[in-house]
């Protein structure tokens, strides 16, 4: 156990009791923390779980970014933190919490190629997530993806997702918010949940969101989306998020 981990310090500060853990995955930290939280709630270890991620600039992080080629990223590198609260549906309803969306399925894959980009692990992570969510790609209304912004990889991931989901909007918010190695993946999950909630409760929300980010309207409905993220070391993770049935 790492007693001085970030998660431990946050738990102590907020007086949160129970399991806490910090992790690093080279770009998928936020979504991986959400997966850990999802499993904790799903397996009834705890009814609530706080998940988060953080980025900061320092000489060390700048050296790491340069080593991975992120100093040539298409996106500006950002710092900050993001948090989400996960809870069982019963607990959320009982406590009167605002329920944005439901996390329905998660998939993982790894690409060990030293150079280039392969669609195989991307598709494998998506297939796992769809299968575990009990849904199909035809029932996905939109796709949000997180990428580190290195041009070749960025182009290939956009192309790969567009080929799989040819009838859906495929959007990377890092074009507008910058790239945070840990936070950006979690931010895309939050934005997907926000879009689903707002699409159900706020008239014409999808068009307003599209206008604010200068993207095409998400006009097929916002009841179920897919969030995909890749890391600098080849990890792929996909999550299906949808409205609460």
SULNORUR-V631108 format. One record per residue. PSI is psi in radians with two decimals (none if undefined). Layout:
PSI + PSI
This chain:
2.33 + 1.81 + -0.44 + 0.43 + 2.78 + -0.78 + -0.71 + -0.71 + -0.72 + -0.74 + -0.74 + -0.76 + -0.74 + 0.01 + 0.75 + 2.22 + 2.68 + -2.91 + 2.43 + 2.54 + 2.51 + 2.59 + 2.87 + 2.23 + 0.11 + 0.52 + -0.25 + 0.32 + -0.79 + -0.82 + -0.61 + -0.67 + -0.63 + -0.67 + -0.79 + -0.81 + -0.72 + -0.77 + -0.65 + -0.76 + -0.78 + -0.69 + 0.17 + 0.52 + -0.71 + 2.66 + -0.45 + 2.64 + 2.27 + 2.15 + 2.59 + 3.11 + 2.75 + 2.61 + 2.49 + 2.64 + 2.37 + 3.02 + -0.66 + -0.85 + -0.58 + -0.68 + -0.70 + -0.76 + -0.74 + -0.68 + -0.60 + 0.03 + 0.23 + -0.22 + -0.21 + 0.36 + 2.56 + -0.39 + 2.61 + 2.48 + 2.34 + 2.96 + 2.79 + -2.94 + 2.70 + 2.50 + 2.55 + 2.63 + 2.20 + 2.53 + 2.73 + 2.65 + -0.72 + -0.74 + -0.71 + -0.74 + -0.71 + -0.68 + -0.08 + 0.41 + 2.66 + 2.07 + 1.94 + -0.81 + 3.04 + 2.30 + 2.04 + -0.46 + 2.59 + 2.49 + 2.62 + 2.66 + 2.86 + 2.36 + 1.95 + 0.26 + 2.38 + -0.46 + 2.60 + -2.86 + 2.37 + 2.42 + -0.29 + -0.92 + -0.57 + -0.88 + -0.64 + -0.76 + -0.68 + -0.77 + -0.71 + -0.81 + -0.77 + -0.75 + -0.77 + -0.44 + -0.16 + 0.66 + -3.13 + 2.90 + -0.45 + -0.30 + 0.08 + 2.25 + -0.43 + 2.77 + 2.16 + 2.31 + 2.55 + 2.25 + 2.67 + -0.13 + 0.06 + 2.22 + -0.84 + -0.81 + -0.69 + -0.85 + -0.76 + -0.65 + -0.74 + -0.79 + -0.77 + -0.79 + -0.66 + -0.59 + -0.67 + -0.73 + 1.17 + -0.39 + 0.16 + 2.78 + 2.34 + 1.96 + 2.37 + 2.00 + -0.19 + -0.35 + -0.45 + -0.44 + -0.20 + 3.00 + 2.17 + 2.16 + -0.70 + -0.70 + -0.53 + -0.69 + -0.77 + -0.61 + -0.65 + -0.61 + -0.78 + -0.79 + -0.64 + -0.79 + -0.70 + -0.73 + -0.72 + -0.81 + -0.84 + -0.60 + -0.50 + -0.48 + -0.24 + 1.99 + 2.40 + 0.37 + -0.72 + -0.67 + -0.61 + -0.73 + -0.80 + -0.72 + -0.64 + -0.46 + 0.20 + 0.77 + 2.84 + 2.65 + 2.46 + 1.37 + 0.16 + 0.02 + 2.73 + 0.70 + -0.28 + 2.27 + 3.00 + 2.34 + 2.22 + 2.46 + 2.50 + 2.72 + 2.93 + -0.38 + 0.30 + 0.15 + 2.37 + 2.41 + 2.42 + 2.47 + 2.35 + 2.22 + 2.39 + 3.13 + 2.82 + 2.09 + none
